[in-house]
Amino acid sequence: MVQCYCKKCNGDLVETRTRNVHEAEEYRLQESIERLKRDREKKKNKYKIHNLRSSKSISDDEEDIRNLGDGNGDDRNYQFETDPFVNEKEVLGDDPEIDDSDFKNTKLKFNDSWILFWIFKYQERFKLPDVAINSLIGFFNLVLKDVDLQRFDKFPPTAHIA
């Protein structure tokens, strides 16, 4: 029997194994606390607010701006050399050369088409690639057919068929 000076025992006599377990637990807790303190300091330093007057920061966008005025100090006459607005359709991956009139026969012969609409809205909302949506439609196909084969027999297995 040995004395254990952990917070539980507070100097009581315990077996050696018990003391070793208590010491290991306290060491693990101490390491965890130190790690949390280091992480907190890293986050604190990461989001530290700087005095904007003392530090001069130049944005890359400021180089794209030129003054169109005649030098009279009118700050309202600035213009971007590049278009600051991004066409959202291009970001989402739509092909601008595809005309919507190419897809005139897009009527679904499927009663639960709301499921496909939801999946495509999900893709639009989270900007997912077509590969992920194809996998998601395949997953829905398997699950829905497992639930009711008769009802979901015509559910498309891929996005290309949808």
VMD Tcl script that draws the C-alpha trace (Angstrom):
set ca {
  {0.00 0.00 0.00}
  {1.20 3.48 -0.90}
  {-0.06 6.98 -0.38}
  {-1.93 8.59 -3.28}
  {-2.02 12.38 -3.46}
  {-4.59 12.74 -6.22}
  {-7.73 14.84 -5.79}
  {-9.81 11.75 -5.00}
  {-7.57 10.10 -2.44}
  {-5.92 13.19 -0.89}
  {-3.07 11.25 0.73}
  {-4.96 8.04 1.59}
  {-3.31 4.64 1.44}
  {-4.24 2.75 -1.73}
  {-2.82 -0.07 -3.82}
  {0.01 0.71 -6.20}
  {-2.15 -0.05 -9.24}
  {-4.82 2.40 -8.06}
  {-2.24 5.15 -7.54}
  {-0.78 4.51 -11.00}
  {-4.24 4.73 -12.58}
  {-4.99 7.98 -10.72}
  {-1.64 9.51 -11.72}
  {-2.16 8.54 -15.35}
  {-5.66 10.05 -15.32}
  {-4.44 13.30 -13.77}
  {-1.59 13.48 -16.28}
  {-4.04 12.93 -19.16}
  {-6.36 15.64 -17.80}
  {-3.46 18.06 -17.36}
  {-2.32 17.46 -20.95}
  {-5.88 17.99 -22.17}
  {-6.11 21.30 -20.30}
  {-2.78 22.47 -21.71}
  {-3.88 21.54 -25.24}
  {-7.13 23.48 -24.81}
  {-5.20 26.53 -23.57}
  {-2.86 26.38 -26.58}
  {-5.79 26.04 -28.98}
  {-7.59 28.96 -27.35}
  {-4.47 31.13 -27.66}
  {-4.12 30.19 -31.33}
  {-7.74 31.16 -31.98}
  {-7.36 34.35 -29.98}
  {-4.29 35.35 -32.00}
  {-5.97 34.37 -35.23}
  {-8.89 36.73 -34.68}
  {-6.92 39.50 -33.02}
  {-8.18 42.94 -34.00}
  {-5.51 45.26 -35.29}
  {-5.56 49.02 -35.14}
  {-6.49 49.94 -38.69}
  {-4.96 53.40 -38.45}
  {-1.53 52.12 -37.52}
  {-1.36 49.30 -40.06}
  {-1.68 50.13 -43.71}
  {-3.22 47.35 -45.79}
  {-3.69 47.56 -49.51}
  {-6.23 45.32 -51.13}
  {-5.58 43.72 -54.50}
  {-8.88 45.15 -55.68}
  {-7.66 48.70 -55.15}
  {-5.20 48.20 -57.99}
  {-8.13 47.48 -60.31}
  {-9.70 50.85 -59.61}
  {-8.70 53.95 -61.52}
  {-9.82 57.48 -61.08}
  {-11.87 58.76 -64.01}
  {-12.17 62.28 -62.61}
  {-10.28 65.30 -63.82}
  {-8.18 65.47 -60.68}
  {-10.47 67.81 -58.77}
  {-10.58 65.47 -55.77}
  {-14.06 64.10 -56.44}
  {-13.91 60.60 -54.91}
  {-17.20 59.50 -56.45}
  {-15.77 58.92 -59.92}
  {-14.15 55.50 -59.58}
  {-14.62 52.59 -61.92}
  {-13.52 48.96 -61.76}
  {-11.35 47.87 -64.65}
  {-12.61 44.34 -64.14}
  {-16.23 43.43 -63.51}
  {-16.60 43.00 -59.73}
  {-19.85 41.08 -60.15}
  {-19.62 37.42 -61.02}
  {-22.22 35.80 -63.19}
  {-23.82 33.28 -60.85}
  {-24.70 30.87 -63.65}
  {-21.03 30.57 -64.60}
  {-20.07 29.84 -61.00}
  {-22.62 27.06 -60.73}
  {-21.20 25.35 -63.79}
  {-23.94 25.99 -66.35}
  {-22.80 25.91 -69.93}
  {-23.66 29.30 -71.48}
  {-23.72 27.76 -74.96}
  {-26.62 25.42 -74.14}
  {-29.94 26.91 -75.14}
  {-32.92 26.10 -72.92}
  {-35.03 25.48 -76.01}
  {-32.98 22.32 -76.68}
  {-34.88 20.59 -73.88}
  {-38.49 21.05 -74.93}
  {-39.65 17.56 -73.93}
  {-38.83 17.60 -70.24}
  {-42.12 16.28 -68.90}
  {-41.59 13.68 -66.23}
  {-43.68 10.53 -66.27}
  {-43.10 10.04 -62.60}
  {-45.61 10.91 -59.88}
  {-43.07 11.65 -57.16}
  {-40.97 14.09 -59.16}
  {-40.79 16.38 -56.12}
  {-37.99 14.13 -54.87}
  {-35.89 14.94 -57.92}
  {-36.71 18.63 -57.62}
  {-35.59 18.56 -54.00}
  {-32.31 16.84 -54.95}
  {-31.59 19.40 -57.67}
  {-32.45 22.28 -55.34}
  {-30.07 20.70 -52.82}
  {-27.37 20.69 -55.51}
  {-28.05 24.32 -56.34}
  {-28.09 25.41 -52.70}
  {-24.82 23.71 -51.73}
  {-23.15 23.96 -55.16}
  {-22.50 20.23 -55.40}
  {-20.94 18.68 -58.51}
  {-22.95 16.46 -60.83}
  {-21.05 13.38 -59.66}
  {-22.33 13.85 -56.11}
  {-25.90 14.39 -57.29}
  {-25.70 11.33 -59.52}
  {-24.65 9.27 -56.49}
  {-27.41 10.82 -54.38}
  {-30.07 9.98 -57.00}
  {-28.71 6.43 -57.20}
  {-28.91 6.16 -53.42}
  {-32.50 7.45 -53.41}
  {-33.30 4.96 -56.17}
  {-32.09 2.05 -54.05}
  {-33.78 3.23 -50.86}
  {-37.12 4.07 -52.46}
  {-37.27 0.78 -54.36}
  {-36.44 -1.03 -51.14}
  {-39.33 0.76 -49.42}
  {-41.95 0.21 -52.15}
  {-40.91 -1.37 -55.42}
  {-44.32 -0.92 -57.05}
  {-44.60 2.81 -56.32}
  {-41.01 3.82 -57.13}
  {-40.42 1.46 -60.05}
  {-39.96 4.37 -62.48}
  {-37.63 6.42 -60.25}
  {-34.52 7.17 -62.34}
  {-31.30 5.41 -61.30}
  {-29.04 8.27 -62.46}
  {-29.20 12.03 -62.93}
  {-28.78 11.63 -66.69}
  {-32.05 9.74 -66.98}
  {-33.82 12.17 -64.63}
}
mol new
graphics top color blue
foreach p $ca { graphics top sphere $p radius 0.5 }
foreach p [lrange $ca 0 end-1] q [lrange $ca 1 end] { graphics top cylinder $p $q radius 0.2 }
display resetview
